[in-house]
Amino acid sequence: MSRWRAAALLLVHLLIALHIAQWLATGTTLSPVEPSEAMEFSKHGIINAGFIFFALAILGTLLLGRFVCGWACHLVALQDLCRYLLVRVGLRPRPLRSRLLVFVPLLAFGYMFLWPLIYRLWIGDALGLRETQLVKEDFWATMPSWPVGLVTLAVCGFAVIYILGSKGFCAYACPYGAIFGVADRLAPGRIRVTDACDGSGACTAACTSDVLVHREVADFGMVVDPGCMKCLDCVSVCPNDALYFGFGRPALLAEPRREPKKRRARFAPWEEALLGLLFLGAFLTFRGLYGLIPFLLTLGWAAILAALGILTVRLLREPDAKLAPFALKRGGRLRPAGRIYLGFMVLLCSFWAHSAAVRFHEWRLDSFHAQRAGLRTAYMESGGKLGTATLEELQPALERAVSSSAFLAAWALRVTPTERLAGSWARALAGRGEGLAVELSHLVEQPGAPLDALWALAELRRNAGLGTEAAELYGLVLSRDGGHLAAGVGLGRLLAGAGDLPGALDAFDASLVFHPDNTVLLFNRGTALALAGNGQGAEASYRRVLELDPDFNQARENLAGLLCGQGRLQEGLALYQQALGQTDDEAGVLFFMAMARARGGDLAGAERELLRVLELQPDHGDARRLLGEVRRLAGSLGALPAQGAPGAGAGPP
């Protein structure tokens, strides 16, 4: 049976190679047939080939058990190859058998596939199907780079076997195996036994999944361990042909034939707790370190570090310790292999501590950057001049961010472009460094420069009046990500400011394809339409903004001005009146109301609004000049309040 399964697994790898080759040759192909791709449905409601494969695999497991794992998983193939090579040199991997780490795959499955659904429900997002993506051009977009992928295969397919036992990754890290294990408990298809069994144990010896086959068939008449991957090796080696694959009662409903023997725990409760803490510490340290280490690699690596940590504690506490086939300590005396092992662990723990420090500063810098999007926008709009109160309030957080950036520059093995961007912003907000434009100019020339760095440099160029350079940078961002919202808005505003209203509308419309209900895009599109003389289109855009966000007061004011300009004075004034209750610039709204009334011939109403403006802002020059013009037109002889009274100032010109 092993030869048939080996042939099946080789065929799987051949199909993977053909899939990649077809993509490289044509530039488009079937989306990756990989369970992780099903996250696109959890996150965005997208169905792809990976989702279909994963769903069919789960349904198949509900009927047949974990056949897909045993006969079609490329990572299982690597683990079995590693085990085969180790056995060939006389090393038989010993299973870890942790009672705590077996829950890691379930937690990983929940994080990957259930948490996105819960989050979408929490924010009120609909969970229905939005799109089908069975064909892709960017086939490798969701995959790690080739070097990282090879390291993942080496760690999760090979190293994990020597430390954690056969199928160690499946048992302590694989999120897909978690749901397959649950489905297997319900499957009627199982390895079952006849009365011909003599308890020889040949089945257990042949099992590559560390299942105690002889004990389970004696206790239950079937294999109930969800780790059984239906490899059928146990069936093929049974000397009495007592084992077979058949259908009947699922494992969940299995009734013991006899009182099952309790397994002796390999780890004491405190050791299990320490395993969990070591795993958590390693996971938090290495997840996303240097922007390189993916989720699955982190799970496998964290499990290995946790197991090595427990072995090290035992080596220091107990008289005997072994890492098969090497005796590290015997009779209380450290063996040469033990000295080598401890030296290795000193180096490994030093690397771990260094990585933890780097990851902490990456997290602190990234957190500051993620929470300050509004501040960066204010910085751009103010020309780099933020209020003193704002800077004083942010000073402690700025100091921490600048400190973290300096630490990474000095000690990290690699500073990612994302951290470079965050550090540049932190120094700019703190008033340090060479200046944001200079730092960003250096950053965008480096490989892998973040799109946000290109966008920020484009904004700075636009503010500096370098429209051509800004347009090129905006275009570069949008060529790499057509849905980059800030770049789409920035390019549209730049073109509108330059008088290219058709170009501005094209830019806004292109972004609206990706963000059809974005109020900022709709507002700017409405403004461009109004400037282009398309009052009907502008009105529709403004009303859509207010439908989506009734508190978008600037859209209400612009719509009011548009309606008043069309002679629909009462509608416009009603909107202005609504805006008064929601604005921080009451004087500005009143001034626009006065202008609308004056244009509509309501000079008395205009005078009344202008007097209210001057009560709020006595130095409002435009209001004073307009008031003089209104009074001149009306032939009014009235005067403004005397100096010192509300609205005091010089009389109208």
Buried (B, 14 or more C-beta within 10 A) or exposed (E): EBEEBBEEBEEBEEEBEEBBEBBEEEEEBBBBBBBBBBBBBBBEBBBBBBBBBBBEBBEBBBEBBBBBBBBBBBBBBBBBBBBEEBEEEEBEBBBBBBEBBBEBBBEBBBEBBEEBBEEBEEEEBEEEEEEEBEEBEEBBEBBBEEEBBEBBBBBBBBBBBBBBBBBBBBBBBBBBBBBBBBBBBBBBBBBBBBEEBEEBEBBBEBBBBBBBBBBBBBBBBBBBBBBBBBBBBBBBBBEEEBBEBEEEBBBEEBEEEEEEEEEEEBBEEEBBEBBBEBBEBBBBBBBBBBBBBBBBBBBBBBBBBBBBBBBBBBBEEEEEBBBEEBBBBEEEEBBEBBEEBBEEBEEBBEEBEBBBBBBBBBEBBBBBBEEBEEBBEBBBEEEBEBEEEBBEEBEEBBEBBBBBBBBBEEEBEEBBBBBBBBBBBBBBBBEEBEBBBEBBBEBBEEEEBBBBBBBBBBBBBBBEEBBEBBBEBBBBBBEEBEEBBBBBBBBBBBBBEEEBBEBBBBBBBBBBEBBEEBBBBBBBBBBBBBBBEBBEBBBBBBBBBBEEBEEBBBBBBBBBBBBBBEEBBEBBBEBBEBBBEEBEBBBBBBBBBBBBBBEBEBBEBBBBBBBBBBBBBBEBEBBBEBBBBBBEEBEBEEEBBEEEEEBEBEBBE
